[in-house]
Every structure is written in structure tokens, then in C-alpha cells.
């Protein structure tokens, strides 16, 4: 149980520190974490439907619709009617969103590269070796979420 508690606390703490560091010196309006997650997802899967985004993000459809409306208003996302189902919309990131998320990803990568580079070689190797286990944790959580929705 101690491992699980420590692991959970570390994940939350790391995420908080990363957000705070990435916001430093940021000149454009801040995006909430949910906005960034949705934009990243749409950039990785252009033309994604709102319902598919909700499923992937493990959010209610109306919550994703609200995020979409906010991002459309900010000029970061646009909708196109799905030709296969006129009631549904397909989502696409705007050029501004691609630029902003690209810059955010680059800052995040540089941050982690610098922090990891400062670790002793043995710790770097331990982190690399832990990646499959961390993916397993993520997959296990995703599977449990899927079971809960049935």
C-alpha cells in the first residue's frame, strides 16, 4: 500500500510542478489542463468526433462539448459537420492551436530532458526500465474505467 500511495502522490506532484514551470514566462492566455488534453488528442487524431474524444478522455459528452465550445470561441478548434452523420461534428485544431501546443510540447520535452539529464546514470536507466511498467499501470487504469462504464 505504501508503494501505491507514494506512486500516486509523486504523479500528482510531478504534474503540478510541470504545469507551474511551463506557465512561467508564458505570454499567451493560459489554457486549462482539459483544454490542452483535448487539443493534443485532436492534433493526434484530426477529424475526431466529440463522442470519441469524450470516450478517450474519460469525460462526459456534455463536458467535452463545453470544452469544444470554449476552444472554438478562442479560435483554437473548429468543427466540421461529419458527412457520414450530419448530426455529428468532426474536430480539427487551428493553425494557432498547432503552434501553441507544439511550443508547449517542446517546452515540456526540454524540461524533462534537462531534469533527467541531471540524474545519475543509474537513475536514468531505472526510469527507462520503468517505462513498460508505467504503461502497464496506464493500461490497467484504462481497462478498469472501461469495466466501470459497462
SEVO-361359 format. One record per atom (N, C-alpha, C): residue number from 1; x, y, z. Coordinates in pm, whole numbers, plus 50000, padded with zeros to 5 digits. Layout:
% SEVO-361359
NUM;X;Y;Z
...
This chain:
% SEVO-361359
1;50082;49881;50000
1;50000;50000;50000
1;50087;50126;50000
2;50199;50121;50068
2;50287;50237;50073
2;50338;50273;49933
3;50374;50172;49854
3;50420;50196;49717
3;50312;50268;49637
4;50189;50220;49647
4;50079;50282;49572
4;50057;50426;49616
5;50062;50453;49746
5;50044;50589;49795
5;50157;50680;49749
6;50280;50632;49762
6;50395;50712;49719
6;50389;50740;49569
7;50356;50637;49492
7;50348;50650;49347
7;50242;50752;49308
8;50125;50741;49367
8;50015;50832;49337
8;50052;50976;49373
9;50109;50995;49491
9;50148;51129;49535
9;50255;51188;49443
10;50350;51106;49402
10;50455;51154;49311
10;50398;51197;49177
11;50307;51118;49122
11;50248;51154;48993
11;50176;51288;49000
12;50097;51306;49103
12;50023;51431;49120
12;50120;51547;49139
13;50220;51527;49223
13;50318;51632;49250
13;50398;51669;49126
14;50442;51570;49051
14;50518;51597;48929
14;50432;51674;48829
15;50309;51632;48811
15;50220;51702;48717
15;50200;51847;48758
16;50181;51872;48885
16;50161;52008;48935
16;50286;52093;48909
17;50404;52037;48939
17;50529;52110;48918
17;50553;52139;48770
18;50523;52044;48686
18;50541;52063;48541
18;50449;52176;48493
19;50323;52173;48533
19;50230;52280;48493
19;50280;52416;48536
20;50323;52426;48661
20;50370;52555;48713
20;50493;52603;48637
21;50586;52514;48611
21;50708;52552;48540
21;50676;52595;48397
22;50589;52521;48330
22;50557;52555;48191
22;50479;52685;48180
23;50410;52724;48284
23;50334;52850;48281
23;50425;52972;48301
24;50542;52950;48360
24;50634;53062;48383
24;50675;53124;48250
25;50663;53254;48242
25;50705;53325;48122
25;50613;53308;48003
26;50501;53244;48023
26;50405;53224;47914
26;50336;53357;47886
27;50333;53398;47760
27;50274;53527;47726
27;50130;53515;47677
28;50096;53403;47614
28;49960;53386;47564
28;49867;53346;47679
29;49736;53364;47660
29;49641;53325;47766
29;49658;53178;47802
30;49646;53152;47931
30;49663;53014;47981
30;49549;52925;47936
31;49584;52802;47904
31;49483;52701;47875
31;49473;52607;47994
32;49352;52569;48028
32;49332;52471;48134
32;49385;52336;48087
33;49415;52250;48182
33;49466;52117;48150
33;49373;52040;48058
34;49242;52050;48081
34;49146;51978;47998
34;49148;52030;47854
35;49170;52161;47838
35;49179;52218;47703
35;49302;52162;47631
36;49414;52158;47701
36;49538;52106;47642
36;49520;51960;47604
37;49460;51882;47694
37;49439;51740;47665
37;49354;51720;47540
38;49246;51797;47529
38;49158;51785;47412
38;49231;51828;47285
39;49303;51939;47291
39;49376;51984;47173
39;49481;51883;47130
40;49554;51827;47226
40;49655;51726;47193
40;49589;51606;47126
41;49476;51564;47179
41;49405;51449;47124
41;49359;51477;46981
42;49302;51595;46958
42;49254;51631;46824
42;49371;51645;46727
43;49483;51699;46774
43;49600;51710;46687
43;49654;51572;46649
44;49647;51479;46742
44;49694;51343;46715
44;49595;51263;46631
45;49467;51305;46633
45;49362;51234;46557
45;49270;51337;46490
46;49319;51408;46389
46;49235;51510;46324
46;49105;51449;46272
47;48997;51523;46290
47;48866;51475;46246
47;48795;51390;46349
48;48850;51385;46468
48;48791;51308;46578
48;48651;51360;46608
49;48559;51270;46638
49;48423;51310;46676
49;48422;51344;46825
50;48329;51429;46864
50;48316;51469;47004
50;48295;51347;47093
51;48210;51256;47050
51;48183;51136;47131
51;48308;51051;47149
52;48390;51041;47045
52;48515;50964;47057
52;48615;51035;47148
53;48618;51168;47141
53;48706;51244;47230
53;48663;51224;47374
54;48533;51225;47399
54;48482;51205;47535
54;48524;51068;47587
55;48511;50969;47504
55;48548;50833;47545
55;48698;50825;47574
56;48779;50880;47486
56;48925;50875;47503
56;48971;50951;47627
57;48905;51065;47655
57;48943;51146;47770
57;48873;51103;47899
58;48784;51004;47887
58;48708;50955;48002
58;48626;51067;48066
59;48560;51146;47981
59;48476;51256;48025
59;48336;51239;47968
60;48240;51303;48031
60;48103;51302;47980
60;48098;51381;47849
61;48011;51340;47760
61;47998;51407;47631
61;47969;51555;47644
62;47881;51592;47739
62;47849;51734;47754
62;47968;51814;47806
63;48056;51750;47884
63;48177;51818;47931
63;48270;51848;47814
64;48285;51751;47725
64;48370;51771;47607
64;48307;51876;47515
65;48175;51873;47501
65;48108;51974;47419
65;48134;52114;47472
66;48133;52129;47604
66;48164;52259;47665
66;48307;52300;47634
67;48401;52206;47648
67;48541;52236;47615
67;48555;52275;47468
68;48487;52202;47381
68;48492;52232;47237
68;48441;52373;47212
69;48327;52409;47270
69;48271;52543;47251
69;48369;52650;47297
70;48433;52628;47411
70;48530;52725;47462
70;48649;52739;47368
71;48698;52627;47317
71;48814;52631;47227
71;48778;52689;47091
72;48656;52667;47044
72;48611;52728;46920
72;48606;52879;46938
73;48552;52925;47050
73;48544;53068;47079
73;48683;53132;47084
74;48781;53057;47135
74;48918;53108;47144
74;48994;53097;47012
75;48931;53037;46911
75;48996;53024;46781
75;49099;52914;46775
76;49088;52815;46864
76;49186;52707;46870
76;49135;52576;46812
77;49007;52569;46788
77;48946;52446;46738
77;48836;52484;46641
78;48815;52403;46539
78;48696;52423;46456
78;48630;52290;46430
79;48499;52302;46408
79;48414;52184;46385
79;48374;52180;46239
80;48363;52057;46190
80;48306;52036;46057
80;48199;51930;46071
81;48091;51950;46000
81;47983;51851;46003
81;48038;51720;45946
82;48009;51612;46014
82;48051;51479;45969
82;47966;51440;45848
83;48027;51421;45731
83;47946;51387;45613
83;47873;51253;45627
84;47925;51164;45710
84;47860;51033;45729
84;47742;51041;45826
85;47740;51145;45911
85;47633;51161;46009
85;47618;51310;46036
86;47525;51373;45969
86;47510;51519;45975
86;47481;51571;46116
87;47444;51482;46208
87;47419;51526;46346
87;47548;51539;46425
88;47655;51478;46376
88;47783;51475;46448
88;47880;51575;46387
89;47978;51613;46468
89;48081;51706;46421
89;48218;51640;46432
90;48304;51677;46341
90;48444;51634;46345
90;48526;51754;46390
91;48628;51727;46471
91;48708;51833;46531
91;48845;51845;46465
92;48888;51969;46447
92;49019;51997;46388
92;49083;52113;46464
93;49211;52101;46490
93;49286;52209;46555
93;49316;52317;46451
94;49313;52442;46495
94;49350;52552;46407
94;49503;52563;46403
95;49551;52644;46309
95;49696;52665;46300
95;49751;52723;46429
96;49675;52814;46491
96;49719;52874;46617
96;49732;52767;46726
97;49637;52675;46731
97;49642;52568;46831
97;49763;52478;46806
98;49787;52445;46680
98;49901;52359;46647
98;50031;52427;46691
99;50039;52556;46668
99;50159;52631;46709
99;50173;52634;46861
100;50064;52666;46930
100;50071;52675;47077
100;50101;52541;47142
101;50033;52436;47098
101;50056;52304;47158
101;50194;52253;47119
102;50237;52282;46998
102;50373;52244;46958
102;50478;52310;47046
103;50459;52438;47074
103;50553;52510;47162
103;50546;52453;47303
104;50425;52422;47350
104;50408;52364;47484
104;50478;52229;47492
105;50460;52145;47390
105;50525;52014;47388
105;50677;52029;47388
106;50728;52124;47312
106;50873;52145;47307
106;50926;52191;47443
107;50853;52282;47508
107;50896;52328;47642
107;50892;52213;47742
108;50787;52131;47734
108;50775;52017;47825
108;50888;51917;47802
109;50916;51887;47676
109;51023;51792;47644
109;51157;51845;47694
110;51184;51974;47671
110;51310;52033;47716
110;51321;52029;47869
111;51210;52054;47936
111;51209;52049;48083
111;51247;51909;48132
112;51181;51808;48079
112;51209;51671;48123
112;51349;51627;48082
113;51393;51665;47963
113;51528;51629;47921
113;51631;51687;48017
114;51612;51812;48058
114;51707;51875;48149
114;51705;51809;48286
115;51587;51780;48337
115;51576;51719;48470
115;51635;51578;48468
116;51603;51501;48367
116;51655;51364;48358
116;51806;51365;48338
117;51855;51459;48258
117;52000;51467;48234
117;52078;51495;48363
118;52014;51561;48459
118;52080;51591;48587
118;52083;51472;48681
119;52008;51368;48651
119;52006;51249;48736
119;52130;51164;48712
120;52171;51089;48814
120;52281;50993;48792
120;52241;50891;48685
121;52340;50835;48618
121;52315;50739;48510
121;52230;50622;48556
122;52251;50576;48678
122;52173;50462;48730
122;52025;50499;48742
123;51996;50622;48783
123;51856;50666;48794
123;51794;50683;48655
124;51872;50731;48559
124;51822;50743;48422
124;51786;50605;48367
125;51872;50508;48393
125;51846;50371;48348
125;51723;50313;48418
126;51707;50344;48546
126;51591;50295;48621
126;51462;50354;48564
127;51465;50482;48529
127;51347;50544;48468
127;51314;50478;48335
128;51414;50457;48253
128;51392;50391;48123
128;51335;50251;48143
129;51388;50179;48240
129;51341;50043;48265
129;51199;50042;48320
130;51158;50150;48386
130;51024;50157;48446
130;50915;50192;48345
131;50952;50242;48228
131;50851;50286;48131
131;50750;50177;48094
132;50792;50053;48068
132;50691;49949;48039
132;50594;49928;48156
133;50645;49932;48278
133;50557;49915;48394
133;50460;50032;48406
134;50506;50153;48378
134;50419;50270;48384
134;50310;50262;48276
135;50348;50215;48157
135;50247;50194;48053
135;50145;50089;48098
136;50193;49987;48167
136;50103;49884;48220
136;50005;49941;48321
137;50052;50032;48406
137;49963;50098;48503
137;49857;50178;48427
138;49900;50255;48327
138;49805;50334;48248
138;49702;50244;48180
139;49748;50136;48121
139;49656;50042;48055
139;49561;49977;48154
140;49611;49943;48273
140;49527;49884;48376
140;49418;49980;48423
141;49455;50107;48439
141;49356;50207;48479
141;49251;50226;48369
142;49298;50229;48243
142;49204;50245;48132
142;49108;50126;48126
143;49159;50007;48149
143;49074;49887;48147
143;48971;49893;48260
144;49013;49938;48378
144;48918;49949;48489
144;48811;50052;48460
145;48848;50162;48397
145;48748;50262;48361
145;48647;50203;48264
146;48695;50127;48167
146;48606;50062;48071
146;48510;49967;48138
147;48558;49893;48238
147;48472;49799;48311
147;48367;49874;48391
148;48404;49988;48449
148;48310;50065;48529
148;48198;50124;48444
149;48225;50148;48316
149;48125;50210;48229
149;48027;50108;48173
150;48055;49981;48192
150;47965;49878;48138
150;47844;49859;48224
